[in-house]
Amino acid sequence: MSLKIGLICGSGLDNATLIEDRQIKSVDTPFGKPSDDLVIGKIHGVDCVLLPRHGKEHNIPPTYINFRANIFALRMEGCTHIIVTSACGSLQDNIKPGQLVFIDQFIDRTTQRVATFYQGNNNSGVLHFPLAEPFCPKIRELLKITAKELGYSFHAKGTAITIDGPRYSTRAESKMYNWWGAHVINMTLCPEVCLAREAGMGYAAIGMITDYDSFKDDVEAVTVNMVMQTVQKCSQRTLNLILKTIELMKTVDWTENIKNNQDMVENNFQSKQKVIIRPGVKWPPSADLSEKKGHP
């Protein structure tokens, strides 16, 4: 199975003109429709699929994103890996607005989202998936190499707190997350990364630091205007990073990595029914159509 990259992007980073030979494809899934049409084509000769996480009009709040439909759609298009961007607030003094963080861990503080494809209904079974290392270290290494070449200010790793939103944290919450030692906060990585890993895909996240959340008493607490202004300043740099990283990914042999990601799913399925997620086989084996929305 050859490399194919899904790109899930937010505001300012969902520019379809990045994709060469592009076609627009409207899809449906057993979990409902994804956030928007898929943009399918190539970047530097690599097959890619672009999906705006909040929709082209940015009109889907974080918790009401149909995460299962988004990941299912990318998996059924044959994506082997996903690279995402996420606007993040900093939770530590040394992580400054305008910098990038290549996230390697998360703490899930969401409470309203379906976090698995495998709910045990309709014979879907139960998948107890190991997630000690949720993000793809191989892509993260390439992001680091590319960021150094471009002269960008970045942090090679970091732990992200994911909250439901759409509200931002109180000062008490933000200070607690800072005390925990988490590095950034966002509203979208969970369950997105969990579902991608359940689908046998590698997942890498670029955190764009937009603010200091609310943990610093001497700094203005986060606002929408603050976030959007920083995203606009950072968007072209982040796009350059993605384009150059994809160009570098093309030179790497991903065969073993892809096989390991798929084996991880197949070997951890607790059921008499065998899960197979190899190309050409319907995946997942069953979906609960009574929950077709895929979100609360």
N, C-alpha and C positions, 0 to 999 in steps of 0.2 A: 504494500500500500504506500503510495507516494505522499509526500508532504502537501497538505492543503490547510490553509490558515483561515480561521474565522476571526474577524475583527469586530469587537463590540465596543462602540465608542459613545461618548456623551456629547454635550454641547460643544460646538466649534471643531469637533474632530470626526464628524460624520460626512465628510466631503466625498461624494461619490465619484468626483473627477479623479480621485487617486487611482481608481480602478481602470485598467486598460481593457479594451474589448469587452466592455461591461454590458450585461443584460440585467433587466429588472425582473424579479420573479416573485409572484405572490404565492405564498404557501399556506397550508393549514396543517395542523398536527392533531393527534388524539387529545392533546391538552389545550386545544384552541389555537388561535392565530398568534404568531409572534408580534413583537412590538411594531414592526413595519415590514415592508417588502424587503427581500434580500437583494443586494447588489453583487452580482457574480462576475468575476473576470480575473485579471492577472495583475500582479505588482512585481516588476523585475522578473517576469517570466514565471513567477510562482502563483499557482491557483489560490485565489482568495475569495472570501465571502464577507461582505460588510453588512452589519446590522446595527442601526442606531438604537441604543438601549431604551431610551425614553420616547422613541418615535421621532420622525423628522421634525415635528412641530414641538418636541419636548413637552408633550402634554400627558405623559404617564408618570404619576408619582412613584417614588421608589418601591413601596410595598405592593403597589398594584401592577408592577411589571410582571408579565407572564414569563417568569424565569424558565419554567419547564418547557414551554413552547419555544422560547428562544434557543435553548440548548438543543432540544430535540431537532429543530429545523436545521441547525448547523451540523449536527451529527448525521442527519439524513442526506445532507448535501455532500457528505464525505469528508468533512473537516477532521483533521487529525490533531490539530492544536488550535488554541484560542489565545489571542493577545487582546487585552482590554485596557482601556484607560479609565481612571476614576479620580474625580476631584476629591481631595482629602484635606481635612484639617490636621494641623500638627498638634501633637500632644507632648512635645519635648522642645526645650529651648533651642537645641542645636539643629532642629529641622525647621528650615525657614521657608516662608512663602516664596514661590518661584522655583524651588528645588524639586527634584524628582526622587521618588522612593520606589525601589524595585521590591515589592512586598513578598515576603517569604512565609509569613504566618498570619493567622487571624484568630480573633476571639469573637464568637457569634453572640451578639446581644439582641438579635431579632426575635420576635415572639409570634408573628402573624403569618409566616410564610411556610409553604410546603417545601421541605428541603430534600426530598428524595423522589425518584421515579418509582421506587419499589415500596409500595404501601401494603403489600400482602393481599390485596384484593384482586379479583379477576385472575387469580393464579399468577400474579406478578411475582410472588415470593418476597423474600427479605434479603437485602444486600447489606451486610455489615462491612462497610468499606473502610480499609485503613487510610487514615488521613493525617498521619504524623507529619508528612511533607506535602502539603496541599498544592504548592505552586511548582512549576517546572523549573528545576535548577539549571537545566541546559539552556533554556531560553534566557533565563536571568543572567547567566554568564555572558551571553551574546549581547544583551542589553548593556551590561557594564562595559564591555569592550567598545561598543558603538558610542556610548555616552562619553567615554574617555576620548575617543577620536574626535568627537564633535566639541569637546571642551565644555561639556555641561556639568553643572553642579548637581550631584546626586548622592543618594545613600544606597549602598549595595544591597541592603536588606532592611526589613522592618516589620513589626507586628501591627496589623490593622484591626481596629474595633469596628464592627458593622452594627449599626443601629437601624431601627425601622424607619425613622423619619416620619413625615417630612419635616418635623420640627428639628431644630438643633439642640444640643445638650444644654442642660442647666450648668451653672458654674460648679455646683457640687458634683454632678456627674462627670464633667470634664476633668476636674481635679482628681476624682477617684481613678479615672482611666490613666491619668498622668502618673499617679502613685503606683498603679499596677505595673507601670513600665511599658505600656503600649506606646507605639510611636505615632500612629496616624488614626484618623477616624473617618468613616465613610458610610454610605447608605445602600450600597449595591453589591458588594463582593459576595455576600452570603444571601441566598444559597447558590449563587451563580457558579462559584468555584466548585462547590460540592457536587452539583449536578454535572458539570463538565467532567469531573473525575469519575463519577458514576458511569458516564457515557464512554469512558476509555480515552478521553482526550487530555493532552497536556494543556495547562492553563498558566498564563503569566500575566501579571498586573503591573501597570505603570501608574503609580500614585502621583498626581500633580498637586503639590502643596499650595493651597489657596489662602490659608489663614491660620491663626493659632487657636481655633475653636473657642473655648471660653475659660481655659484653665489659668490664664495670665491676668492678674488683677490690674496690671498697668497697661494693658493693651485692649483696644476695642474688641468686644465680642463679635463673633462671626455674623455677617449679614449676607443676603443674596447678592447685593451689589458688589460686596467685597469679593465674593467667590467668582462672579462672572467677569469682573475686571481682570482678575489674575488669570483665569482660564483663557481669556482672549489674548493676554500677553504671552502665555505659555503654549498656546495651541500649535503655532507653526513649528516651534522647537520640538514639541512632542511628535508631530507628524514627521518631521525630518528623522527623528530617532526611529520611529516605526519603519519608515521606508528603508533606511540604511540597515536596520536589523534584519528585515526580510531579505534584503540582498545578501546579507551574510548567511542567513539560514539556508539559502539555496546551495551554499557550498558544503553543507554538513550532511553526513549520512544519518538519516533519522530512522532507519529500518528497525534497529534494536529498541530504540526509545518507543516507537509506535507499538511494537509487539509487547513490550513490558507494560505499557499502559492498558492494553487490551487484556493481557493475561491477568493483571491485577483484579479486574472486574470478574472475569470468568472463574477465578480461583477462590473468590470470597462470597459466592452466592449460596445462601443457606436455604436450600430447597431440593427436592427430588428432581425438579425441572432444571435442566441445564440452560444457563444463559450463554448465548453466543452473540458476540457483537462484531464478528468479522464482516468485511465488506460483502454486500450482496445479500445479507441476511436481515430480515426485519428486526428492528430494535426499537424500544425494548419489547419483550415478548408479548406484553399485554399492557393496556392502559385503562384506568377507571374512567369511562366516558361520563359517569355521573358528575365528575369533577372537571369537566372539560375546560372550564375557565383557567384552571391552573394557578389561581391566586385567590386571596380572601374575597 
